[in-house]
């Protein structure tokens, strides 16, 4: 794409069709402007369902590759190091329902709440 927004070019060809439906989010250009890192989040009908991974692609759309395993659920706010040799990112834990825990003492009462770690 030109600086003025013209000459846009599609860089990824990830599908939104079943069974691979998903969403591309959080793109970040490398410091040299030659690569783009982004998160791909699958939907409930995607494969694997409700998961995330980081991908990187060259500026011309070639070299698309997954950087992280699906099990890691990576992809929240990926960012390049200043020299472009590393990418820092957050993982997103899978949703878990809250559960109540039995107190070891009648004077104590504890309740688990969903975690909000990032």
N, C-alpha and C positions, 0 to 999 in steps of 0.2 A: 504494500500500500504506500502510496506517496504521502508525504507529510500533510498535504491538504485534504487527505481522505479519499482521493480518487485512486483508481487502479487496484481496488481491493482484490485479494486472492484468497481463496479457501485453502487453509493449511491442514485441516484434519478431515478425514472421511469416516469418522466414527458415526455409527448409525443410531437413530432413535427408533428404529423398527424392532418389533418383538422378534426373537427372544433377547435381543441385545440392547434394549432401550436404556438410555442414560442421558446424562447432562454434563457438558464441558463447562467447568467453572474455574475461577481464580487464575487466569493466565498471567505469566510474568516473563518479560523478555530478559535474555541473558545480557550482561553488561556490554558485550560487543555487538549485540543486536542480531546475532546469527541464529539463535535458537529461542524457542518458546517452551516453557514448562507450564503444565496445566493439570488440573484435577479432573478425572473422569469418574462420575458418580453414577452407578447403575440404579435402576428403579427396582421396584418389587418384582417386575417381570423380566428384569435384566439377568444376564449371566456373568458372574454370580450375582444373586439378588441382593439389593441394598448394600452395596459395597463401594469402596473407593480405591483408586490407585493414581499415582502420578505418572504422567507421560511427558516426553520431550519430543519436539519435532524441529527440523531445520526451517529456516526462513522461507525456503522454496517449497516446503511441504514434503520433502523427502526425509527419510531416516526416522520415521515415527517409531518410538519404542516405549514400552512400559518400564518405568524405573523401580517401582515398588511392588511387592506382592499384594494381592487383594486382601489377604488376611491382616495386613498391617493397618488397613483403612486410612491410608495417608492422603494428604491433599488439602489440608486447610491452610491457606495463605502461604504457599511455597514462595521462597525468595532466594535469589542467587547471591553467592558471596561476591564481594567486589571484584575479585579476579576471575570469576566465572568457573571456578573449579569445583565448587560445592553448592548444594542446594539445601536450605534448611526448611523444615515444614513441621506441621503439627499432625497428630493422628486424631481420629475421631472414634472414641470407643463405641461399640455397638450399644444400642438402647437396651437397658435391662429394667424390668419392672421392680418397683420398690418392694422390699420384703420386711416384715417385722421380725425382730430377733427376741428370743426369750431371755429375760433378764436373769442373771445368775443369783441375784439377791432380791428379796421382796421390796427392798427400799429403792432399788434402781429400776429405771425404765429406759429402754433404748429402742429407737426406731431408725431403720435405715432409710435414707433418702437417695434418690438418683444422684449419681456423681455428675459433676460439671467440669471435669478436667479437660484442659486443652493443652 
